[in-house]
Amino acid sequence: MSIRLKIFDQCTEAEINTWLQGFSNVPGFSIQNVSQLDNVNRPKNKVSLLLFYRIGPAMPSVKTPPVEKANFLCSVCGSAMIKRFRKSDNVPFWGCSAFPNCRNIEDFDEADVITDSGGEDNIPF
C-alpha cells in the first residue's frame, strides 16, 4: 500500500464529496492527511487542497502452494532443500532454502520428496 496524492484546485465542496463517494466501496481506502492551500485569488465557494489517501491491496491475498522439501539437507550449509524450477525450461531441481546465501543445487528426484503423513514431517534424521 502506498500513500497517494489528489490535488483539488479551486473545486467546490460538492465536487470533492463526489470524488470521495467514488471510493466509499474501495477496500482499504482511508484519508491520511488534508492540507488546505492558501489562495488569495480563489473564487468564492471554491477550495484548493491536497488530499493524501491510501488504498489497500486491490487483489485478495492468494495462498501459495505448499513447498515441497527434500528428505535430505543441503550438503554445503545444512539447510532444507526445496523444489525449484529452472526459468529457461521449467525443469525441477533441488535448491537450498538459504538462497542467495547458499547456492547449492542438486538434481531432482521425485523419490526424494517428503510426503505428508498426517501432519508429521517424514524426515529420516
N, C-alpha and C positions, 0 to 999 in steps of 0.2 A: 504494500500500500504506500502510495506517495501522496504528499500534500500538493494540491493543485491551486491555481490562482485564477479567479474570474474577476475581470475589471468591468465595472459598471460606470460608464462615463455619461453623466447627465441623463440619468434614467429616472422614471417615476417609480414610486414605491410599488405600484401595481405591476410594472414590468419586472421588477426584482422578484416579487412574490410569485409571478407566473413562472419565472425561471426556477425558483426553489420548488414549486409544486411538481415540476417535471422530475425531480429527484426524490419525491416522497416515498416511492416504492423501490428505490435502489438500495440493495443490501449494503450496509456498512457506510452509508452516506452520513457525514457529520460535518458541521461547520467548526473550523478550528479557530478562526480569528476574523474580525471585521475591522477595517480601518477606513474611516471616512476621510475623504480628501477635501482639503480646504480649496474652495474655488470661488473667488470673489466675483467672477463673471458668470456664475451659474444662473441659469434662468430660474424663475420662481417654480416651486414644486418639483425641482429636479435634484437628483442626488448623484454624487460621484463617490464611489467607494471601491475598496479592494476587499474581495471575499476569498479567504483561504479555506479550502474544504478538502475532505478526504473521502475516498470511496473504497470500500472493502474489496476483496477479491471478486472478480467478475465470474470466475468459474468455481464451482464447488470443488472442494478438495477431493482428489482421487486417491484411493488406496493403491499403494504399489504392491505388485505381486510379491509373494514371499521369496526370499533369496535362497537359492539352492547352494548348500555348503558341501564341501568335500569331506570324506571321512579321514582325512589326513591334514596336518598343519603345514604351513609354509616351511620349507627346509632352510630358508635364509633367516627369517625373523621369528618364526613360531606362531604367527597369527593364523587365523582361519583362512582357508582358500575358498573363494566363491566363484560361481559360474558367471562368466562374462562372455561377450560376443565381439568378434573382430568387426570393425566398421567396414572393412573392404568387402567381405563376403558373408558376414553374419555367422561364421563358424564358431562354435563354442570352445572355450578354453577355461582352465582354472587360473584365476588371478588372485594375487594376495589382497586380502581385505585392508591391508595397511597402505595400499597405493595412495599417493605417489611416493611415500617414504620408502616403500619396498616395491620393486618392480618385478618380482619373481613370478613366472608363469609356468604352467605345466600343461601337457596335453590332456584334453578332456576325455574321460571315460565314464559312460553312464553308470557303470558298476560302482563308481566312487561317490555317487550322490547319497547323502544321508536321507533315509526315509523316515517319515514321522510315524512313530509307533505309539499313538495315544497320548501325545503331548510331551513325551520324554525324548531327549536327544539320544540318538542311537550311535554315540561316539565311542569307539573301542579304546579310548585312553582316558 
